[in-house]
């Protein structure tokens, strides 16, 4: 992950996006999405 973006910001925006766009509050989905972001970005 690029060092110029801090992790709490990414986590907050990911949770917001998952809920607003997809109405998902499942922590497992959040963890998998965050893992994907960490690996590829």
N, C-alpha and C positions, 0 to 999 in steps of 0.2 A: 504494500500500500504506500502511496506517496506520502512522504513525511510532512508535507505542508498542510495536510488535512488531519485534524486530530480525531481520534477514535470516538470520543463521546458525541461529537457532532455527527459522524457517520451513523452511529447507532441510533441517535435521536431521529435523524432524517429517514433512516430505513424503517424504523417502527411507524413513523408518521405515514410514509408512503404505503407500507403494507396495509395499514388500517384504512386510510382514506381511499386508496384506489381499489383495493381488493377485499376490504372488510375482514382482514385476517388478524387475529390477536394470538395465534398459536406460537409459543416460544420456540418449538422445534423448527418451524418454518423460518423464524427470525434467525436462529443460530445457523441453519444451513445457508441462508442468503448472506449472512455476515461472513461465513467461511468462504463462500464463493468470491465475495468482494475482496477479502484479505488475500486470497490466492491469485486472483487475476488483475487486481488493480492496486 
